[in-house]
């Protein structure tokens, strides 16, 4: 029983970070109806930038988003105007080809710059553990989960209470109607893509406080994002968080009681079952 509870704790903490990653993908897909297959590679790139900042300038991973968030935000704007904008009126297969090509390009660039061997930072101020009776919680994962939830709440407030956020929501519901109301939907698309990209910088910094990065991790984070988005559906940030927790707990239990290599298999199974029984997602709007 103790092993199960410990595994669930670990899954909950990771699930919060996964929800933050998926929130970025949800913003992009929900507003533009574009599936960014390179989203997981944005997370990987953010983790490498965090490694670079820590190695060269001794910036702790937990503070690295101060630098990496503006970088990924700007990168998102450049990707939107350079690649995505030209595909919005094209068939969805063109969009898939472009984002898959970007995913492959980013994977190749990271291997060229940082080589294939894993990279990790030697120290973070949030290292250590907390004990609750017979249970142990990594301080880095606990703080990362708390920060993830805070960022998700900030984004929720931004979308609900600010003019740019309401413009994003309006464009997501009906871009033509939003345009008639004076909203520049092209700028809104660029903002949504940049913000979704910037969130990967925060997630990347948090992940680097307790794990390493290698050029293959982008595919895994991309799969996680798609699975959580499919499970939650569109239109519910609360549903996105709950879906992240479900995926995190399922992954943790699989690693504990089955095989660490089965983590990806479990995610695939969840993804397939959700698409089979609830194509709109559990929390998606009608």
N, C-alpha and C positions, 0 to 999 in steps of 0.2 A: 504493500500500500504506500509506503514512504517513497518508493521508487517512482510510482505513478504520479504522486503529488509533486515530487521534485521535477519530473519530466514536464508536467503541466505548467508549473511555474516558469520553466525555461521557455516553453512554447509560447506562453503569454507575452513574455518580454520580447521575444523575437517577432511575434505577430504584430506588435505595435510598430516596429521598424518596417516590417513588410507592408503594413497599411499605409505608412508614409510614402513608401516607394510607389505603391499602387495608386495613391492619390494623384501623383504627377501624371501617370498614364491616363487616369480617369478624366482629368482636366482636358488633356489633349483630345482624347477620343470623344468625350462628351460634347465638346464645343465644335470640333471640326469634322467629327466622324472619320478621323484618320487613325489607323492603328499603327503606332510607331514601334516597329519591331526592334529598333535600336535603343529603346528605352532602358533595357537592362545594361547595355553597353555604356549608357550615360552614367549609370551608377558605378560601373567598373572604372570609367574614366575619372569620375570624382574621387574614387578611392586612390587611384594613382596620383592625382593632384595632391591629395592629402598626404600621401607618402612623400611626395616631392617637397611639400611645404615643411613636413616634419624633419626630413633628412637634411635639407639645405638650410632652413631658417629656424629650426628647432621650435616650430609652432605645434603645440599639442593638438592631436586629432580632434578633440572636442571643440576646439576653437577654430579649426580650419575653415568651417563654412563662412567665416568672415571674409575670407579670400576666395574660396571656391564657389560660393553662391553667386557673386557677381560674374565670375568667369563663365559658369554654366548658364546663367541667365542670358548673358551676351551671346554665348554659343548657340543657345536656343533661338535667339532672334536671327542670327546669321543662317542657321539651318532652315528656319522657316522661310526667309526671303530667298535663300539660295536654292532650296530644293522643294520644300513642301508646297509653297504658294503656287508653283507652276503645275502641281498635280491635282489641285482641288477640283478642277472641272473635268479631270480625266477619269477614265474607268478605274475602279478600285484596284485592279491588278497592277496598274501603273504605280499607284501609291505603295502597294506591297513591295514591288520591285525596287523602288527608290529607298524605302526604309530598310529593306533587307540588305541592299547594297551599302547603305550607310553603316549598318551593323557590321558587315564584313570588313569595310574600310577601317572602322574604329578598332576592331579586333586586330587587324594587321598592323595598324600604327602602334598600338600598345606593345605588341610583340617586338616591333622594330626598335622602339625607344627603350622599353624596360626589360626586354627579353622574356622568355617563357617561365623562368623560375619565379616562385611566389615571393612577394615582398610584404614586409610587415614593419611596423614601428616598434622600437624596443621598449618605449615607456609612454605612459599616459597618467595624468593625475587622477584618473578615475579607476585605476587598477585596485584590486583587492576584493575581498569577499565580505558578505554579511551573513551571520548565522542566526537562524530562528529555530531554536531547539536542535533537531537533527537535520534541518534543511539548510542548504547553502545557496546563496544567490550572489552571482558575480556583480560587483558594484558597477562595472562598466555597462553591463547589459541593463541593469535597473535604471541607471541615469539616462541611458540612450532611449529606453522605452518611455520614460517620463518626458524627455525632450520631444520625442516623436509625437506624443499625445498633445503636448502644448502647441507644437507647430500645426498639427491638424486642427486644433481649436481656433488658432489664429487664422488659418485659411478659411475655415467655416465662417468666422466672423467677417473676414474680408469679402467673401462671396455674398453674404447676407446683408451687410450694412454699409458697404462703400460703393461709390458710383462705378469704379472699374469692375468691381465684383458683380454688381447687378447687371452691368453691361455684358459680362461673360455669361451670366445665367440667361439673360434675354436672348443673346446670340445662340446659345445652346438650344433654347426652345424653338426659335424661329429666326434665322438670320435675315430673311427678307423683311419680316415685320420689324425687327430691331433696326434695320437700315432705314426704314420709313420713319422711325422715331428719332432719327438723327445719330444713331450709333454707327461709327465707322467699324464695320465688322472685320475689315482686314487688320486694323490695329488691334482689335480684340482678339483675333486669331493669333497674332504675333505675341500678344501679352500672355495668352493662355499657354502657348507652346513654350515661351520663355520661362514662365512660372513653373510649369510642369518639369522642365529641364532643371531649373534651379533647385527644386525640391530634392532631386537626386544628389545634389552636392551636400545637403544636410544629412541625408541618409548615408552617403559615402563616408563622411567624416565620423558619424556615430559608429558605423561598422568597423572602421579602422582602429577604434579604441580596444577592440578585443579579437580581431581576426585579421588574416592576411588576404592579399589580393593576387590574382593571376589572370591572364588574358582570357581564360575560359569562363570566368564568373558571370560575364554579361548575359550569356544564354540562360543561366540559372535564374538570375534576377528578372530577366524578361519573362520567363515561364511563370515565376511566382506572381508577377504583376498581372499577367493575363488571367491566371487562375483566380486570384482574388477579385479582379474586376468582373469576371464571369460569374463568380459566386455571389457578389454583391448586387450586380446590375448597376444601372446608371441612376443618379438622382438622390443617393443617400450616402452621406459621409459616415453616419453612424453605422450603416450597413457595411461600409467599406472597412471600418475598424473591426467589427464583429467577424467579417470574413477573413481579415488578416489574422485574427486570433485563432480562428478555426484551422487555417492553413498552418500557422505556427505550431499549434498544439499537435496537429496530426503529424507534422514533420518530426517533432520532438519525440513523440511516442513511437513512431516507426524506427527512429534511430536507436531508441533505448531498448525496445523489445523485439526488433526484427534485425535490421542490419543498417549501419550508417549509409551504405550505398543505396538503400531503398528509399531515401528521402525524396529523390526525384520521381520515382515510380509512384509514390503516394500522391504527389502533387498532380501527376498525370491522371491518376484515377479520379481524384476529386474533380479535376477539370472536365473529364469525359462525363462523369455522372451528372454534374450540374448542367452541362449542355444537353444531356439526354432528357432529364426530368424537369429542369427549370431553365429554358433557354433565355428568358429575360432576367435571370438571376433571382435570388431569394428576396432581395430588398428593392429591386428595380421598379421604376415607375411604369405604369401601363402605357 
